[in-house]
Every structure is written in C-alpha cells, then in structure tokens.
Amino acid sequence: MTPQSERADRFRRLHHDDPQRPGPLLLANAWDAGSARLIESLGAPAVATTSAGVAWAHGFADGDHLPVPRLVATVADIVRAVRVPLSVDVEGGYSDAPDTVADHVAGLVEVGAVGINIEDGGGAPELLCAKIERIRRATATLGVALFVNARTDVYLRGLVPEARRVEETLARAARYREAGADGLFVPGLTDETQVRAIAAGAGLPLNLLARAALPPASQLREWGVRRLSAGSDLAQSAHARVRALAADFLRDGDSRPLSAQALPYSELNALFSPR
C-alpha cells in the first residue's frame, strides 16, 4: 500500500463510528499550505480546503473562477506540507463537461488528494451524477480509493420549498450514491428533525456546514452527523483580522497592535522546518 492509498483508507474510516472519537470528523478548512500545516499542527486528523479561501488567496472570486492549474499547484503544495489526508473542494468541477471534470479530479489525485467535495449547485442532479460516474472511471486506475463527497445545495440555495427539502435531499442522495458518491454534504441544514431524517435515510455519511444554529459536535453525532466542516469561515475571519490590523496601521502607523496577538516568529517558522 502506498502512503497516499493509506491516507485515503484512513480518511474513509474517519467518516464512521469510532469509540475513540467523541464526535463527528471535524474539518477546519485551509486555503494554502501554510494554513493547512497550522491546522495539522493542532492535531487535526485530516485537512480539507475551502474553495472560496483558495480562490481569494489567488485573487479570484469564488464560484468556479479559479484556474484549475492554480488549484492543482495549491493541492501539491499542501500535500508537501502535511502528512494527514487531504480533501479538496472542487466546487462544480470547473466545467459542465463530465469528462473534463473527471480529468481535473484525476489531476488532483495525481498530486496527492484523497478526497473531494463536488456540488450540484443550481444544476440538475443528472449532471452531478454524470460527473461522479466519470470521476470514478477516471480515478479507478490510480490506486487510490478517492472519497467523493457529493454536495447538494437544496438547503443552501432553497432549490425547493421548505416542506419538500428533506424529500428532495434524500432523492438526490440516492442518485448520487448510485453514481458512486461516498458521502453527502448538505450545507444550510440545521433543523434537528430534518438532520435526523436525512442522516437516517441517505445511506451515506452526512456532512454539515458549521452554522451558529447548530449544537456542539457531540450532540450532532447523536443526530447522525458524521462530518462537520468549517467551510470558508476561518478564511473570512483571518481576512477580517488582517483588514482591521492593516486599516489601523495605515491610519496611524502605530506598530504595537501588529504584534499584540501575533504568533511568535520562531514558533510559526518551526512549523515549516523539514520533518
């Protein structure tokens, strides 16, 4: 077994019950090699990217605008910097052509990714099914059991009336599972009754997006949730902090606030020493 295939197997196991882990898999989403290494140093068992954070770090808007070669290079950098499994948010695959999407994902696996998120967005579920099927075909010969997390935006975008959202989500989950998905990501879902219904009926490990309305992770496990993602919130908070510090410095040139809550240089630099 190669190191990458071992990481892929480890990542898959993290989505299932483990008495040693008190709650679901918690993913603090990174946006570059530095943030990924910092998250890993805190004991994270795996790292995932935020598509928004990666796009912003390169000066692009979120929403399939990031050039795929930039994404591949970012993933290669993260894999070099960390030892834990890496899952990559590929948005909608950066194309509406399933074969092109499959080629993009195969390129990410080739540089070390062991999981992906891929979303239906506002598109028809048939299109995401086709993408997942082609991804499975394209990665079958790479020797890595890629974890495909199918994201549905039924709740996030309000694709159907509220009364039909559980039914629609479960219908899509069944189709994505048949196409080859390993997990189901339902951002925007927070209601306990609905979470329990989807967790019980999806037939796939359920992934939620962190929201203030959700209870602690230990309680989410009781609801049936197996994965909780920070999404773009960490990147947004980091940018907010930099904006506030930079604005104050540009206004009055006061040096003191810049270092008041800064990580020590030696501590941060040591994270990136050869291991």
Solvent accessible surface area in square Angstrom, and as a share of the most:
residue,aa,sasa,rsa
1,M,173,0.77
2,T,82,0.47
3,P,100,0.63
4,Q,35,0.15
5,S,16,0.10
6,E,64,0.29
7,R,41,0.15
8,A,1,0.00
9,D,41,0.21
10,R,73,0.27
11,F,0,0.00
12,R,67,0.24
13,R,146,0.53
14,L,23,0.11
15,H,2,0.01
16,H,94,0.42
17,D,91,0.47
18,D,45,0.23
19,P,130,0.82
20,Q,164,0.73
21,R,40,0.15
22,P,112,0.71
23,G,8,0.08
24,P,4,0.03
25,L,0,0.00
26,L,95,0.47
27,L,4,0.02
28,A,33,0.26
29,N,8,0.04
30,A,0,0.00
31,W,47,0.16
32,D,55,0.28
33,A,17,0.13
34,G,28,0.27
35,S,12,0.08
36,A,0,0.00
37,R,26,0.10
38,L,64,0.32
39,I,15,0.08
40,E,17,0.08
41,S,49,0.32
42,L,145,0.72
43,G,60,0.58
44,A,20,0.15
45,P,53,0.33
46,A,0,0.00
47,V,0,0.00
48,A,5,0.04
49,T,3,0.02
50,T,6,0.03
51,S,12,0.08
52,A,9,0.07
53,G,0,0.00
54,V,2,0.01
55,A,0,0.00
56,W,92,0.32
57,A,54,0.42
58,H,64,0.28
59,G,70,0.67
60,F,65,0.27
61,A,62,0.48
62,D,59,0.31
63,G,41,0.40
64,D,69,0.35
65,H,111,0.50
66,L,5,0.02
67,P,51,0.32
68,V,27,0.16
69,P,101,0.63
70,R,107,0.39
71,L,4,0.02
72,V,36,0.21
73,A,56,0.43
74,T,9,0.05
75,V,0,0.00
76,A,38,0.30
77,D,64,0.33
78,I,0,0.00
79,V,35,0.20
80,R,177,0.65
81,A,15,0.12
82,V,11,0.06
83,R,138,0.50
84,V,20,0.12
85,P,0,0.00
86,L,2,0.01
87,S,2,0.01
88,V,1,0.00
89,D,18,0.10
90,V,2,0.01
91,E,6,0.03
92,G,10,0.10
93,G,1,0.01
94,Y,30,0.11
95,S,32,0.21
96,D,110,0.57
97,A,46,0.36
98,P,26,0.17
99,D,89,0.46
100,T,53,0.31
101,V,0,0.00
102,A,4,0.03
103,D,96,0.50
104,H,40,0.18
105,V,0,0.00
106,A,15,0.11
107,G,19,0.18
108,L,2,0.01
109,V,2,0.01
110,E,119,0.53
111,V,48,0.28
112,G,6,0.06
113,A,0,0.00
114,V,0,0.00
115,G,0,0.00
116,I,0,0.00
117,N,15,0.08
118,I,0,0.00
119,E,26,0.12
120,D,13,0.07
121,G,6,0.06
122,G,57,0.55
123,G,30,0.29
124,A,54,0.42
125,P,19,0.12
126,E,90,0.41
127,L,57,0.28
128,L,2,0.01
129,C,14,0.09
130,A,23,0.18
131,K,9,0.04
132,I,0,0.00
133,E,74,0.33
134,R,68,0.25
135,I,0,0.00
136,R,66,0.24
137,R,163,0.59
138,A,35,0.27
139,T,5,0.03
140,A,78,0.61
141,T,125,0.72
142,L,59,0.29
143,G,58,0.55
144,V,15,0.09
145,A,49,0.38
146,L,1,0.00
147,F,2,0.01
148,V,0,0.00
149,N,1,0.01
150,A,0,0.00
151,R,41,0.15
152,T,0,0.00
153,D,0,0.00
154,V,0,0.00
155,Y,25,0.10
156,L,74,0.37
157,R,136,0.50
158,G,33,0.32
159,L,58,0.29
160,V,17,0.10
161,P,86,0.54
162,E,115,0.52
163,A,105,0.81
164,R,113,0.41
165,R,54,0.20
166,V,37,0.21
167,E,118,0.53
168,E,31,0.14
169,T,0,0.00
170,L,48,0.24
171,A,51,0.39
172,R,23,0.08
173,A,0,0.00
174,A,40,0.31
175,R,97,0.36
176,Y,0,0.00
177,R,102,0.37
178,E,153,0.69
179,A,10,0.07
180,G,21,0.21
181,A,7,0.06
182,D,27,0.14
183,G,0,0.00
184,L,0,0.00
185,F,10,0.04
186,V,0,0.00
187,P,0,0.00
188,G,27,0.26
189,L,1,0.00
190,T,40,0.23
191,D,66,0.34
192,E,70,0.31
193,T,102,0.59
194,Q,38,0.17
195,V,0,0.00
196,R,104,0.38
197,A,41,0.32
198,I,0,0.00
199,A,22,0.17
200,A,91,0.70
201,G,46,0.45
202,A,0,0.00
203,G,57,0.55
204,L,19,0.09
205,P,22,0.14
206,L,2,0.01
207,N,1,0.01
208,L,0,0.00
209,L,24,0.12
210,A,31,0.24
211,R,97,0.36
212,A,113,0.88
213,A,79,0.61
214,L,22,0.11
215,P,28,0.18
216,P,95,0.59
217,A,23,0.18
218,S,67,0.43
219,Q,71,0.31
220,L,0,0.00
221,R,59,0.22
222,E,126,0.57
223,W,19,0.07
224,G,22,0.21
225,V,0,0.00
226,R,54,0.20
227,R,3,0.01
228,L,27,0.13
229,S,4,0.03
230,A,22,0.17
231,G,13,0.12
232,S,29,0.18
233,D,67,0.35
234,L,72,0.36
235,A,0,0.00
236,Q,90,0.40
237,S,69,0.44
238,A,36,0.28
239,H,86,0.39
240,A,51,0.40
241,R,99,0.36
242,V,98,0.56
243,R,180,0.66
244,A,48,0.37
245,L,37,0.18
246,A,42,0.33
247,A,48,0.37
248,D,53,0.27
249,F,81,0.34
250,L,147,0.73
251,R,167,0.61
252,D,87,0.45
253,G,44,0.42
254,D,42,0.22
255,S,74,0.48
256,R,185,0.68
257,P,49,0.31
258,L,74,0.37
259,S,81,0.52
260,A,79,0.61
261,Q,148,0.66
262,A,61,0.47
263,L,84,0.42
264,P,74,0.47
265,Y,177,0.67
266,S,82,0.53
267,E,94,0.42
268,L,68,0.34
269,N,83,0.42
270,A,63,0.49
271,L,28,0.14
272,F,99,0.41
273,S,55,0.35
274,P,137,0.86
275,R,133,0.49
